[in-house]
Amino acid sequence: MRAFLVLVLLLSHAVTAFARGPQSGQFDYFALALSWSPTYCATPAGENDASQCSPGRRFAFVVHGLWPQHQQGWPEYCVTRENWVAEENIAAMMDIMPSRKLIIHEWKKHGTCAGVSQADYFRATRLLFEKVRIPARYLSPTADVITTPQQLVTDFVKTNRDLTADMISVQCGNARDRARLSELRICLDRRGSFARCGANESRSCRAKTLVMPRVR
């Protein structure tokens, strides 16, 4: 608990460390992006991704990233002295973010703008992921889940205290009839509490039927 409070203070009082380029620590809220791993694993890229998609890995929701956001737009690739991602930070995230390349990319594009150290950024990512309770039906489904974007949001709202529908964005591409879930984005304020999303998340899934391929 104490470690979490310390991290909250870091996130709440982040300051700009450099004068040039995008300003680290200057943002309005976070978007925690949770990918549906079986959808990714069904793509050509996923078929060649052994760390996430090899038989028996059985990932469901995994972390895509923790993104500092403005109400419109977002900062990215902020100036940092931590240009290399430490091996211990990569290893510490592989169970919830099972891609070495993704971990490195997320730090460089998004983490550098959070106004905290690399280690604290990844620690915050894990803490906020653990804060979100995944509804039981999505933990490790052995058959494809057929639902709707609205029902998915409802299930998360029912399972998570203080989470409301305007704090969630469902992503599935541009299909209007039937689509596979790509990811779920959950918005949080700088102190780590669930918060209303901004304009960045307003473009949400409009498919009538949402398919969540089974975990393999």
Secondary structure as GFF3:
##gff-version 3
##sequence-region A 1 216
A	DSSP	alpha_helix	2	12	.	.	.	ID=ss1
A	DSSP	beta_strand	29	36	.	.	.	ID=ss2
A	DSSP	alpha_helix	37	41	.	.	.	ID=ss3
A	DSSP	alpha_helix	44	47	.	.	.	ID=ss4
A	DSSP	alpha_helix	50	53	.	.	.	ID=ss5
A	DSSP	beta_strand	61	69	.	.	.	ID=ss6
A	DSSP	alpha_helix	87	93	.	.	.	ID=ss7
A	DSSP	alpha_helix	100	109	.	.	.	ID=ss8
A	DSSP	three_ten_helix	111	113	.	.	.	ID=ss9
A	DSSP	alpha_helix	118	131	.	.	.	ID=ss10
A	DSSP	three_ten_helix	136	138	.	.	.	ID=ss11
A	DSSP	beta_strand	145	147	.	.	.	ID=ss12
A	DSSP	alpha_helix	149	159	.	.	.	ID=ss13
A	DSSP	three_ten_helix	165	167	.	.	.	ID=ss14
A	DSSP	beta_strand	168	171	.	.	.	ID=ss15
A	DSSP	beta_strand	178	180	.	.	.	ID=ss16
A	DSSP	beta_strand	183	188	.	.	.	ID=ss17
A	DSSP	three_ten_helix	199	201	.	.	.	ID=ss18
A	DSSP	beta_strand	209	212	.	.	.	ID=ss19
###
